[in-house]
Amino acid sequence: MKTKILVTGALGQIGSELVPALRARYGADQVVASDIRMMSREELLRTEGPFDFLDCTNQRQIQDVVQRNQICTIYHLVALLSAIGESKPQVAWDVNMGSLYRVLEVARINNCSVFVPSSIGAFGPGTPQDHTPQDTLQRPTTMYGVTKVAGELLCDYYHQRFGVDTRGVRYPGIISHGAPPGGGTTDYAVEMFYEAIRHRHYTCFLKPNSRLDMMYMPDAIKAAIDVMEAAPARLVHRNAFNVTGMNFTPEELAAEIRKHVPNFVIDYKVDPTRQAIADSWPHSLDDGAARQEWGWDPHFDLAAMVRDMLENLERKLSAQEVHDAPNAR
Ligand code: AKB
């Protein structure tokens, strides 16, 4: 992959883990993190490389950061997720499409490669739900999904029309113990871990049998790096490769957590908006194209993910308790 690298939305769920992974691989000074939010004191203490404030709906700001840092590759992670997108559809369009268009323009002018995450949200109720093919019907019914399909097409267009090296994957729900997700439909899976450890009880906003594709963060990071490092000659597709690590329902996840937290209890209070979104998404993706074209091979299944999540989250939450205790220094 061409360095230097710019990561937009770097303080979000994926960005906060992708930046350290890229820095470990290519060198701390080769990766510029950026976000529209300034870093907290803790984040500042943890960070090891350059950080820039960046509003990705402002093309001049993107151009300035890219030129000043001589950026060659952009990981563009800025996006409003599905549930928040339904509560603010106009903002979701402006942020998701406005930022992507401007990033692609800057990439075209400065000859940068671009990684753009799409999502299972790019599918809709008419899409085959089981073993969802790589190339299939995409008529999503959410604003998030509309921006994801439009984004996939725009990335294809910039590659075909201007030769910009655009690449991407369709992420399923991502589970992680670092920065929490916000505004998504699959967020229930992350919330369940926090509540299982803190209260031994979780009230889920999706029905017990809502099956969705999911992935553990280390695999999500691996996908983002591997697709950008793939030999271009092997790529038949470019943007929006189906990738998945596992699929499960809320009751299956609860049962797996209960193997480690035996008194964990789950109940359900369904949120109709998020349930409708989940019902319109695939149950399981066919990720054969990613496997064939760039060797996609996830490491974590449900059992391995739950074990690792609980271990890491317990450690994180007990460190926070010590830090927050009245006499902690
Ligand atoms: C969401 O739930 O909106 C996201 C996604 C699957 O894209 N996690």
Boltz pocket constraint, residues with backbone or C-beta under 6 A from the ligand:
constraints:
  - pocket:
      binder: B
      contacts: [[A, 81], [A, 82], [A, 83], [A, 118], [A, 119], [A, 120], [A, 121], [A, 144], [A, 171], [A, 172], [A, 173], [A, 174], [A, 183], [A, 184], [A, 185], [A, 186], [A, 187]]
      max_distance: 6.0
